[in-house]
Amino acid sequence: MITATGITKTFKQRGGVLAGREVHALRGVDFSIAKGGAASFIGESGCGKTTLGRIIAGLESYDGGEIAIAGTPMTPLRPKQRQPHFRKIQMIHQDPYSALNPTRTIHQTLQAPLALRARQTGRSKQWMEERAAEVLSLVGLDPGSVLSRYPHQLSGGMRQRVVIARALTVDPEMLVADEAVSMIDVSLRLGILALLKDLRERLGVAVLFITHDVATARYIGDDGELFVIYRGQVVERGPVDTVIADPVHPYTQSLLSAIPVLHGLEEPGEQPVVPLESLDESQADAGCLFARRCPFRDERCESELPLLQVTDGVPQEHACFHPRSRSVIARPLSGV
Amino acid sequence: MAQPETAPPQMAPAPVPAPVTPAPGVRIDGLTVVYKTSAGELPAVRDVSLTLEPGSITGIVGESGSGKSTLALSLLNAVQPPGRIAAGSVEIDGLGDVVGLAGERLRKARGAHIGYVFQAAQNSLNPLKTVGKQLLDLGRSHDVDDLRGLVREAKELLGRMGLDGARVLDSHQHELSGGMRQRVGIMLALVLNAHLVVLDEPTTALDMITQANILKIVREVHAERGLTTLVITHDIGVVAEVADRLAVMYGGRLVEQGPTREVLGAPRHPYTRGLIQAIPRLVGDIDEARALPGRPPTLATVPERGCVFRERCALRMDICETDDPAALADGPRIVACHAVGAKERT
């Protein structure tokens, strides 16, 4: 459905003492998602995952590389020509409270994109009404009770469902979900994740899932691919469960070690990895990007940049000179 | 420019001062807090009783609208109109019942006895003043004579949390990262030597690695300074990492409390069970995790009579419609549920 190759993006600081300094948000990211497929990006804030999502959704330009949507490369096209292609990719934002216009009923919110769609395809008002009800049913809401409501009358989980329903009005082929459940109440979170998985299966919608909560990445589909991104570089990638259960890059291991252990239900992993420092974008770029924080670095790591590669005995791709399995994630206590 | 932070492994080993004031105990009894709305006064917290043992870390877990932040504010007697404490008491050792405190005495009690790290510690600093200036404001408003001593104490605390104290005090909030601001919030809550500390969502909006760091700091500072700590959060993982005791809030009621490991390992209230089952996990069968049906009640939809959880409850019985289940103790565990109560008694 979508293929991205070597996507780069550099931001230049504009005013202040740092004017002219460059921040490499993305340093050549490759990935592709098939129709109905799933890919998840995890990493700390500032790692570039949100920028990637915005670029894929057509909300941000990219400096280098190529995005092909359904086989059509975007770079040669003028912005106006790109529009219909990027419309197939819809963004689900983190905050369902600010993503909906508070002065509009859900009916009005859904009618705007449907009216555009109806004009383009010459459909009737009747079709718009039917389609509005249909997309709400698709996301598990009862059209009869929701259509006349305002956003403030709905819970966070229901609002996020409305946001997803609005995205579905344009028959997207892919949803980009950026931290789409982090502001949803815990008891309702799983419902939204299950909905995304369900949309993949029923409608063949692909999902690009961006999160800092690794566990949620499993719930949009265990067939998906997991990408661990650090300072704009993908440092580990592979099937979700492989990367989570048996990570080899020390950065992935740090992320997984930091996840709270549910004491009483789980016991902590035996070899947790704690990074030496916190993320500092002003660090020099010589060598491995993670070297300064890495407890296992050596001289080579400080001078040479490891690239994403496959090595013997490691099922997933990684960008580390010293890939090694470590038992980092919590395990369920037996007998619970 | 963000100043480099130092991670825990490189932290300077801080001297461990013997706690001067023993950690206070807190006894919340029958607390009810109501908010005035167009539909009359509605309870955000209803008949809550909770004891914080001296020197313990208690975690209160609840979803949005559960009343957990209102409960925490009651500890400072800081519920703002249109809300008011309608019934009950909050006894704090060395301070008495804070519900009865007012005016200057109440103001002094906050800060000197009770430190509060606000939910939006990321945004609760004054953007126009350096952290140091805000520290001095805090000192003056609490009549601290030795302001130099206060600054020294602040630097020591920041150093203890892995930051360069002098540089942080010279910084404006925009020069600090989220994790650094959170530590500044903790410093401001502790610098007047409070021994009861309330942390409201201490790690929301922080990264996993930063969160792990802050939680480690909370645990260590708690032990070193001899504190009684209350952590309010929506995230069971946070409580699991730091708290000795866990209290679960739903619809303004405390539905279950007990030692953290016991409650997580063998939850009794159907809501606690559902909540734990709804957590996405890293290993195991993903089909075992399940969202709770329905949605949490709001102030307007909390049932007036009967159990607050019954609409989402699989164990609902007739009595749940009419009678509010009493919080019954069984050893260190307390559960407010008709279904569980009946089962345990027989």
Interface residues (C-beta under 8 A of the other chain):
Chain A: V17 L18 E44 S45 S155 G156 G157 M158 D185 V186 S187 L188 R189 L190 G191 L193 A194 H212 D213 V214 A215 T216 R218 Y219 D222 I244 A245 S254 L255 L256 S257 A258 I259 P260 V261 L262 H263 G264 L265 V274 P275 L276 E277 S278 L279 D280 E281 S282 I329 A330 R331 P332 L333 V336
Chain B: M1 A2 P4 E5 T6 A7 P8 P9 Q10 E63 S64 S177 G178 G179 D207 M208 I209 T210 Q211 A212 N213 L215 H234 D235 I236 G237 V238 A240 E241 T260 R261 E262 V263 L264 G265 A266 G274 L275 I276 A278 I279 P280 R281 L282 V283 G284 I286 A289 R290 A291 L292 R295 P296 T298
